[in-house]
Amino acid sequence: MIALTSPITIIVPPLPFYTFKPIIVEKIDWSVSYDNSKKEAYVAFHAPIGRRMTLWKGEEYDAAGQFTDAQVDARVAELLGNDLSAGLHKLFDPNYSQP
């Protein structure tokens, strides 16, 4: 789990037939699942985010071996980038840019 210093509000892009409520994130909580057939480890963010990202795949997956919660936290933070808010928004909208 990654504790945030202040909550992040995610604005999910609307669909033509539905507008989503903003998601307020106070911590980034996750669970790890594996896809051994593709040699990938995923992180699934705890509700209400419900998005997945690939932590390691291919040779990185093999090299990761048995990882700790701290290593997963570090990898999630690395993948989201220095601006966690923008990183979380990009999970919903790859073209997101900070307003």
C-alpha positions as CSV (number, residue, x, y, z in Angstrom):
1,M,0.0,0.0,0.0
2,I,1.2,3.5,-0.8
3,A,-0.2,6.2,1.5
4,L,-0.9,9.5,-0.1
5,T,-0.1,12.8,1.6
6,S,-3.4,14.2,0.3
7,P,-6.4,12.6,-1.5
8,I,-6.3,12.4,-5.3
9,T,-9.6,13.0,-7.2
10,I,-9.7,11.1,-10.5
11,I,-12.0,12.3,-13.2
12,V,-13.0,9.4,-15.4
13,P,-13.7,10.3,-19.0
14,P,-17.4,10.1,-19.7
15,L,-19.0,7.6,-22.1
16,P,-21.6,8.9,-24.6
17,F,-24.3,7.3,-22.5
18,Y,-22.9,7.6,-18.9
19,T,-21.0,10.1,-16.8
20,F,-18.9,8.6,-14.0
21,K,-18.7,10.0,-10.5
22,P,-15.2,11.3,-9.5
23,I,-13.1,8.7,-7.7
24,I,-11.4,9.9,-4.5
25,V,-8.2,8.0,-3.7
26,E,-6.6,8.2,-0.3
27,K,-4.2,5.3,-0.6
28,I,-3.0,3.1,-3.4
29,D,-3.8,-0.4,-2.3
30,W,-3.2,-3.4,-4.5
31,S,-3.2,-7.1,-4.8
32,V,-0.9,-9.0,-7.1
33,S,-2.1,-11.7,-9.6
34,Y,0.0,-13.7,-11.9
35,D,-0.3,-14.9,-15.5
36,N,2.2,-17.6,-15.8
37,S,1.4,-18.4,-19.4
38,K,2.5,-14.9,-20.4
39,K,5.1,-14.7,-17.6
40,E,3.6,-11.5,-16.2
41,A,2.8,-10.2,-12.8
42,Y,-0.1,-7.7,-12.5
43,V,-1.1,-5.3,-9.8
44,A,-4.8,-4.7,-9.4
45,F,-5.6,-1.5,-7.6
46,H,-8.1,-1.9,-4.8
47,A,-11.6,-0.7,-5.4
48,P,-12.8,1.9,-6.3
49,I,-10.0,2.2,-9.0
50,G,-10.3,-1.3,-10.5
51,R,-7.4,-0.8,-13.0
52,R,-4.5,-3.2,-13.6
53,M,-1.0,-2.6,-14.7
54,T,1.8,-5.0,-15.7
55,L,4.5,-4.9,-13.1
56,W,7.0,-7.2,-14.7
57,K,7.0,-9.3,-17.9
58,G,9.3,-11.5,-19.8
59,E,12.9,-11.4,-18.5
60,E,11.9,-8.8,-15.8
61,Y,9.3,-11.3,-14.5
62,D,11.9,-14.0,-14.3
63,A,14.4,-11.7,-12.6
64,A,11.8,-10.4,-10.1
65,G,11.6,-13.8,-8.4
66,Q,9.8,-13.8,-5.0
67,F,9.1,-10.1,-4.5
68,T,8.1,-8.3,-1.3
69,D,5.3,-5.8,-0.7
70,A,7.9,-3.0,-0.5
71,Q,9.2,-4.0,-4.0
72,V,5.7,-4.0,-5.4
73,D,5.1,-0.5,-3.9
74,A,8.4,0.7,-5.4
75,R,7.5,-0.7,-8.8
76,V,4.0,0.8,-8.7
77,A,5.4,4.2,-7.8
78,E,8.0,3.9,-10.6
79,L,5.4,3.0,-13.2
80,L,3.0,5.8,-12.1
81,G,5.9,8.3,-12.2
82,N,6.8,11.3,-10.1
83,D,3.3,12.8,-10.3
84,L,1.0,10.0,-8.8
85,S,-2.1,12.0,-9.7
86,A,-1.2,12.1,-13.4
87,G,-0.1,8.5,-13.3
88,L,-3.5,7.4,-11.8
89,H,-5.4,9.5,-14.3
90,K,-3.5,7.9,-17.2
91,L,-4.8,4.5,-16.1
92,F,-8.2,5.8,-17.3
93,D,-7.2,8.1,-20.1
94,P,-3.8,7.5,-21.7
95,N,-3.9,11.0,-23.3
96,Y,-4.4,12.7,-19.9
97,S,-2.4,15.9,-19.3
98,Q,-2.5,17.9,-16.1
99,P,-5.0,20.8,-16.3
